[in-house]
Amino acid sequence: MQVDQILAEIDSEIELLQQVRRLLAGLDGRRSKGSKAAKLAKKTAGKSKISAEGRRRISEALKRRWAARKKEASAGKLK
């Protein structure tokens, strides 16, 4: 291999690594406010992934669970 060819390959590899670095730097929270990734993150942030019905069911189940524990605790005190 000639020196010029080796240097050209090294330069192309450096450019590729710089592109990868720029992409990764954008993923670690240093995105610009106008980037597509930032807009998507803002759009989906805080959105609930569970329906109101699902939240209601969980709430009722937890209330039943704590009522049962309270009942067991009070029954244990009477003995």
C-alpha positions as MATLAB code, in Angstrom:
seq = 'MQVDQILAEIDSEIELLQQVRRLLAGLDGRRSKGSKAAKLAKKTAGKSKISAEGRRRISEALKRRWAARKKEASAGKLK';
ca = [
       0.000    0.000    0.000;
       1.172    3.452   -0.734;
       1.376    6.126    1.922;
      -1.167    8.344    0.124;
      -3.705    5.509    0.066;
      -3.160    4.770    3.774;
      -3.619    8.441    4.657;
      -6.829    8.623    2.597;
      -8.252    5.609    4.424;
      -7.299    7.087    7.785;
      -8.974   10.389    6.866;
     -12.178    8.636    5.803;
     -12.176    6.625    9.036;
     -11.685    9.807   11.077;
     -14.605   11.483    9.291;
     -16.820    8.463    9.970;
     -15.882    8.463   13.668;
     -16.579   12.206   13.903;
     -20.034   11.685   12.409;
     -20.752    8.908   14.912;
     -19.543   11.133   17.750;
     -21.822   13.982   16.642;
     -24.789   11.606   16.543;
     -24.031   10.197   19.980;
     -23.506   13.665   21.456;
     -27.030   14.533   20.335;
     -28.458   11.539   22.194;
     -27.054   12.355   25.637;
     -29.326   15.289   26.369;
     -27.394   17.972   24.533;
     -29.935   18.103   21.717;
     -30.936   21.423   20.356;
     -34.435   22.529   21.311;
     -35.540   22.446   17.696;
     -34.341   18.932   16.875;
     -36.838   16.228   15.970;
     -35.663   14.088   18.882;
     -36.145   16.964   21.331;
     -39.639   17.664   19.993;
     -40.584   13.995   20.274;
     -39.208   13.772   23.816;
     -41.173   16.869   24.825;
     -44.337   15.594   23.142;
     -44.247   12.204   24.893;
     -42.937   13.429   28.261;
     -45.496   13.217   31.015;
     -48.077   11.362   28.979;
     -49.730    8.560   30.870;
     -49.415    5.145   29.336;
     -52.339    3.795   31.309;
     -55.995    4.581   30.725;
     -58.280    6.193   33.270;
     -60.060    2.845   33.627;
     -56.756    1.139   34.391;
     -55.867    3.740   37.020;
     -59.297    3.286   38.610;
     -58.870   -0.496   38.771;
     -55.434   -0.174   40.360;
     -56.778    2.328   42.889;
     -59.622    0.019   43.874;
     -57.300   -2.977   44.149;
     -54.933   -1.043   46.409;
     -57.811    0.107   48.607;
     -58.980   -3.506   48.991;
     -55.421   -4.618   49.757;
     -54.903   -1.994   52.458;
     -58.334   -2.666   53.933;
     -57.460   -6.367   54.206;
     -54.127   -5.564   55.869;
     -55.815   -3.191   58.284;
     -58.374   -5.867   59.115;
     -55.613   -8.451   59.719;
     -53.725   -6.015   61.921;
     -56.794   -5.221   64.022;
     -57.677   -8.931   64.309;
     -54.138   -9.628   65.519;
     -54.469   -7.049   68.269;
     -57.659   -8.643   69.622;
     -56.063  -12.026   70.260;
];
